[in-house]
Amino acid sequence: MRIKNNLIDLKTSLPSHVALVAVSKTKPIDNLMEAYDAGQRIFGENKVQEMVEKYHHMPKDIQWHMIGHLQRNKVKYMAEFVDLIHGVDSLKLLSEINKQAQKHHRTINCLLQIKIAQEDSKFGMTPDDALSLLQSNALDSLNNITILGVMGMASFTANKRQIRSEFKTLKHCFDALKTICPALEIVSMGMSGDYPLAIECGSTMIRVGSGIFGARH
């Protein structure tokens, strides 16, 4: 019941335009099923192997989001079912996603990961890189992917001013990219500890794990 209550409280507090990704990495399937039974249909995993295993054991109306750093050689394992890949940080990765999607006669939705944090451990492209990618001729031949927006992770810090600045950087990047690609609609930013601030700065999709399932061990 704890997971169900957490989920209900969270969804009640969210604006209608903000989508909720339940970050279920490391959590057992019975935890996910409690969230599913409470109405949650979008789950985010950061390891392909774990997501594939859960996909095979869970209802097929779930939208699976890959939210972690993705290596090109792992795309093939989830291309059959993944709904949205958050962490696309290169044209090479997009090309591989397109190739694997083609094999399954489907289109895979993607977000461009923008590096907004000051930490070296965070992945992502610069706003200029993203702009160049969207304007490149190479993108025209990738018919089995759809770029729906951007994703970013703020620095792991208690400094709210810094986090706000990083979130605003991502929103400004999204606004600039949308002028050349009007179909963009998703700004994926904000996690359990900072999602209210992310929404205030323009997020349309938040990724919440411990706020639903409790702390990870």
C-alpha positions as CSV (number, residue, x, y, z in Angstrom):
1,M,0.0,0.0,0.0
2,R,2.9,2.3,0.7
3,I,3.9,2.5,-3.0
4,K,0.3,3.0,-4.1
5,N,-0.2,5.9,-1.6
6,N,3.1,7.5,-2.6
7,L,2.1,7.3,-6.2
8,I,-1.4,8.7,-5.6
9,D,0.0,11.6,-3.5
10,L,2.6,12.4,-6.2
11,K,0.2,12.3,-9.2
12,T,-2.3,14.4,-7.3
13,S,0.3,17.1,-6.9
14,L,1.5,17.2,-10.6
15,P,0.2,19.6,-13.2
16,S,-1.7,17.9,-15.9
17,H,0.9,18.6,-18.6
18,V,3.7,16.8,-16.7
19,A,4.3,13.0,-17.3
20,L,5.6,10.8,-14.6
21,V,8.2,8.2,-15.2
22,A,8.4,5.7,-12.3
23,V,12.1,4.9,-12.0
24,S,12.1,1.2,-11.1
25,K,15.8,0.3,-11.4
26,T,16.9,-2.3,-8.9
27,K,13.3,-2.7,-7.6
28,P,11.6,-6.2,-7.7
29,I,8.7,-6.9,-10.0
30,D,6.2,-7.1,-7.1
31,N,7.0,-3.4,-6.3
32,L,6.4,-2.5,-10.0
33,M,3.2,-4.4,-10.0
34,E,1.9,-2.5,-7.0
35,A,2.6,0.8,-8.9
36,Y,1.0,-0.8,-12.0
37,D,-2.1,-1.8,-10.1
38,A,-2.3,1.9,-8.9
39,G,-2.5,3.0,-12.5
40,Q,1.2,3.7,-13.4
41,R,2.1,2.8,-16.9
42,I,5.5,4.5,-17.6
43,F,8.5,2.8,-16.0
44,G,12.1,3.9,-16.4
45,E,15.2,1.6,-16.2
46,N,18.9,2.4,-16.5
47,K,20.2,-1.0,-17.4
48,V,19.0,-2.8,-20.6
49,Q,19.3,-6.3,-19.2
50,E,17.1,-5.5,-16.2
51,M,14.5,-3.7,-18.4
52,V,14.3,-6.7,-20.8
53,E,13.8,-9.1,-17.9
54,K,11.0,-7.0,-16.4
55,Y,9.4,-6.5,-19.9
56,H,9.0,-10.3,-20.3
57,H,7.4,-10.7,-16.8
58,M,5.0,-7.7,-16.8
59,P,1.9,-6.5,-18.7
60,K,2.4,-5.4,-22.3
61,D,0.6,-2.1,-22.0
62,I,3.6,-0.6,-20.1
63,Q,5.7,2.1,-21.7
64,W,9.3,1.3,-21.0
65,H,11.8,4.2,-20.9
66,M,15.5,3.7,-21.1
67,I,16.8,6.5,-18.8
68,G,20.5,5.5,-18.3
69,H,23.6,5.9,-20.4
70,L,23.2,3.6,-23.4
71,Q,25.9,1.8,-25.3
72,R,25.3,1.1,-29.0
73,N,25.8,-2.7,-28.7
74,K,22.9,-2.9,-26.2
75,V,20.3,-1.2,-28.4
76,K,19.4,-4.5,-30.1
77,Y,18.2,-6.1,-26.9
78,M,15.4,-3.6,-26.3
79,A,14.6,-2.4,-29.8
80,E,11.5,-4.7,-30.0
81,F,9.7,-2.9,-27.2
82,V,11.3,0.3,-25.8
83,D,9.0,3.3,-26.0
84,L,11.4,6.2,-25.3
85,I,15.2,6.4,-25.0
86,H,16.1,9.4,-22.9
87,G,19.9,9.4,-23.1
88,V,20.8,9.9,-26.8
89,D,24.1,11.8,-27.0
90,S,25.4,11.2,-30.5
91,L,24.5,10.7,-34.1
92,K,26.2,7.3,-34.0
93,L,23.8,6.1,-31.3
94,L,20.8,7.5,-33.2
95,S,21.9,5.6,-36.3
96,E,22.2,2.4,-34.3
97,I,18.7,2.9,-32.8
98,N,17.3,3.5,-36.2
99,K,19.0,0.4,-37.6
100,Q,17.6,-1.8,-34.8
101,A,14.1,-0.2,-35.0
102,Q,14.0,-1.0,-38.7
103,K,14.6,-4.6,-38.1
104,H,11.4,-4.7,-35.9
105,H,9.4,-2.5,-38.4
106,R,8.8,0.2,-35.8
107,T,9.8,3.7,-34.9
108,I,11.6,4.4,-31.6
109,N,11.1,7.7,-29.8
110,C,14.3,9.5,-28.6
111,L,15.3,12.5,-26.4
112,L,18.6,14.3,-26.9
113,Q,20.6,14.3,-23.7
114,I,22.1,17.7,-23.0
115,K,24.9,18.0,-20.5
116,I,23.8,20.7,-18.1
117,A,25.6,19.6,-14.9
118,Q,29.1,20.7,-14.1
119,E,30.1,17.1,-13.0
120,D,32.4,15.2,-15.4
121,S,30.5,12.0,-14.6
122,K,27.4,13.2,-16.4
123,F,26.9,12.4,-20.1
124,G,25.3,14.5,-22.8
125,M,25.9,16.8,-25.8
126,T,26.2,20.6,-25.8
127,P,23.3,22.7,-27.0
128,D,25.4,23.6,-30.1
129,D,26.0,19.8,-30.7
130,A,22.2,19.2,-30.5
131,L,21.5,22.1,-32.9
132,S,24.0,20.8,-35.4
133,L,22.5,17.3,-35.1
134,L,19.0,18.4,-35.8
135,Q,20.2,20.4,-38.8
136,S,22.4,17.6,-40.3
137,N,21.6,15.9,-43.5
138,A,22.4,12.6,-41.9
139,L,19.3,12.8,-39.8
140,D,17.1,12.8,-43.0
141,S,17.8,9.2,-43.7
142,L,16.9,8.0,-40.2
143,N,13.2,7.1,-40.8
144,N,12.8,4.8,-37.8
145,I,13.5,7.2,-35.0
146,T,11.6,10.3,-33.8
147,I,13.3,12.9,-31.7
148,L,10.6,14.2,-29.3
149,G,12.7,16.5,-27.1
150,V,15.5,16.8,-24.6
151,M,16.7,15.3,-21.3
152,G,19.1,16.6,-18.7
153,M,20.4,15.8,-15.3
154,A,21.3,18.6,-12.8
155,S,24.4,18.5,-10.6
156,F,24.2,16.5,-7.4
157,T,24.3,19.4,-5.1
158,A,22.2,21.1,-2.4
159,N,22.7,24.5,-4.1
160,K,19.2,25.3,-5.4
161,R,20.4,28.3,-7.3
162,Q,22.8,26.1,-9.3
163,I,20.2,23.5,-10.0
164,R,17.7,26.2,-11.1
165,S,20.3,27.6,-13.5
166,E,21.0,24.2,-15.0
167,F,17.3,23.5,-15.5
168,K,16.8,26.8,-17.1
169,T,19.8,26.0,-19.5
170,L,18.0,22.9,-20.6
171,K,14.7,24.8,-21.1
172,H,16.4,27.5,-23.2
173,C,18.1,24.8,-25.2
174,F,14.7,23.1,-25.8
175,D,13.1,26.4,-26.9
176,A,16.0,27.1,-29.3
177,L,15.8,23.6,-30.8
178,K,12.0,23.8,-31.1
179,T,12.3,26.8,-33.5
180,I,14.0,24.6,-36.1
181,C,12.1,21.4,-35.1
182,P,8.5,22.3,-34.0
183,A,7.6,18.7,-33.3
184,L,9.6,18.7,-30.1
185,E,7.4,18.4,-27.1
186,I,9.3,16.8,-24.1
187,V,11.6,18.4,-21.6
188,S,12.6,15.5,-19.3
189,M,14.2,16.9,-16.2
190,G,13.7,16.6,-12.4
191,M,14.0,13.6,-10.1
192,S,12.7,12.8,-6.6
193,G,14.7,15.5,-4.8
194,D,14.2,18.4,-7.3
195,Y,11.2,17.8,-9.5
196,P,9.1,20.7,-8.1
197,L,11.9,23.1,-9.1
198,A,12.2,21.3,-12.5
199,I,8.5,21.8,-13.2
200,E,8.8,25.4,-12.2
201,C,11.6,25.7,-14.8
202,G,9.6,24.1,-17.6
203,S,9.8,20.3,-17.3
204,T,7.1,18.3,-19.0
205,M,8.4,14.9,-17.8
206,I,9.9,13.9,-14.4
207,R,11.8,10.8,-13.4
208,V,10.9,9.7,-9.8
209,G,12.2,6.6,-8.1
210,S,12.7,6.9,-4.3
211,G,9.7,9.2,-4.1
212,I,7.5,6.3,-5.2
213,F,9.4,3.1,-4.2
214,G,11.4,4.3,-1.2
215,A,15.1,4.6,-0.9
216,R,17.4,2.2,-2.7
217,H,19.6,-0.1,-0.6
